[in-house]
């Protein structure tokens, strides 16, 4: 289960983190936001629960498209963050190319 930080939830809502900290209890009471995850530390929400609440007014097709968009966005973020592996990937490619060049 992926957890979203207060920063991420605020961004999903198009609001500031300060606004979220001031208003999250009322949003939970009004069923516009799921309760945060227990744990006592920093506020965090279940991504699945948050998106279920946010997507509730959407049609089935729109929910499917929203889920696909979020998945694609997550992959794009991971790919952009994974640029540290480029040297290792290139070294692996060179080893593979050398191995098959001999055969």
Phi, psi and omega per residue, in radians:
X1 nan 2.102 3.141
X2 -1.436 2.355 3.107
X3 -1.816 2.489 3.088
X4 -1.877 2.343 3.104
X5 -1.305 2.948 3.075
X6 -1.047 -0.644 3.094
X7 -1.046 -0.796 -3.114
X8 -1.186 -0.711 3.131
X9 -1.152 -0.753 3.103
X10 -1.033 -0.745 3.110
X11 -1.097 -0.721 3.097
X12 -1.064 -0.610 -3.128
X13 -1.495 -0.142 -3.107
X14 1.243 0.531 -3.102
X15 -2.214 2.985 3.096
X16 -1.445 2.811 3.088
X17 -1.125 -0.674 3.099
X18 -1.039 -0.766 3.110
X19 -1.040 -0.781 -3.140
X20 -1.065 -0.784 -3.140
X21 -1.079 -0.595 3.131
X22 -1.349 -0.480 -2.937
X23 -2.048 -0.045 -2.997
X24 -1.102 -0.626 -3.129
X25 -1.104 -0.757 3.098
X26 -1.137 -0.636 3.094
X27 -1.161 -0.672 3.092
X28 -1.162 -0.801 3.136
X29 -1.061 -0.632 3.129
X30 -1.477 0.112 3.128
X31 1.072 0.466 3.094
X32 -1.713 -0.081 3.135
X33 -2.650 2.380 3.077
X34 -1.253 2.821 3.079
X35 -1.102 2.583 3.081
X36 -1.175 2.839 3.111
X37 -1.184 2.485 3.100
X38 -1.226 2.740 3.088
X39 2.636 -0.313 3.039
X40 1.368 -0.224 3.132
X41 -1.456 -2.481 3.107
X42 -1.138 2.611 3.118
X43 -1.079 2.362 3.086
X44 -2.638 2.607 -3.136
X45 -2.203 2.643 3.001
X46 -1.202 2.214 3.130
X47 -1.063 -0.765 -3.125
X48 -1.065 -0.771 3.140
X49 -1.174 -0.738 -3.135
X50 -1.073 -0.842 -3.101
X51 -1.191 -0.549 3.064
X52 -1.085 -0.736 3.130
X53 -1.219 -0.815 -3.111
X54 -1.138 -0.597 -3.065
X55 -1.562 -0.060 -3.060
X56 -0.943 -0.735 -3.130
X57 -1.306 -0.120 -3.104
X58 -1.386 2.743 3.029
X59 -1.274 2.938 3.123
X60 -1.006 -0.771 -3.130
X61 -1.134 -0.719 3.118
X62 -1.146 -0.671 3.091
X63 -1.095 -0.723 3.121
X64 -1.112 -0.751 3.120
X65 -1.140 -0.696 3.121
X66 -1.113 -0.737 3.123
X67 -1.123 -0.719 3.126
X68 -1.134 -0.719 3.114
X69 -1.083 -0.801 -3.138
X70 -1.097 -0.684 3.115
X71 -1.127 -0.771 3.127
X72 -1.120 -0.694 3.120
X73 -1.120 -0.702 3.122
X74 -1.122 -0.734 3.110
X75 -1.122 -0.725 3.129
X76 -1.105 -0.718 3.103
X77 -1.105 -0.745 3.138
X78 -1.141 -0.706 3.137
X79 -1.132 -0.721 3.129
X80 -1.162 -0.648 -3.138
X81 -1.311 -0.379 -3.061
X82 -1.481 0.216 -3.123
X83 -1.126 -0.260 3.110
X84 -1.160 -0.348 -3.091
X85 -1.524 -0.031 -3.046
X86 -0.985 -0.740 -3.132
X87 -1.116 -0.741 3.136
X88 -1.155 -0.686 3.115
X89 -1.116 -0.786 3.136
X90 -1.114 -0.692 3.105
X91 -1.114 -0.717 3.107
X92 -1.118 -0.736 3.111
X93 -1.071 -0.718 -3.137
X94 -1.133 -0.726 3.110
X95 -1.113 -0.711 3.121
X96 -1.155 -0.789 -3.141
X97 -1.083 -0.741 3.130
X98 -1.131 -0.697 -3.126
X99 -1.110 -0.776 -3.099
X100 -1.394 -0.339 3.090
X101 -1.229 -0.524 -3.126
X102 -1.288 -0.574 -2.999
X103 -1.363 nan nan
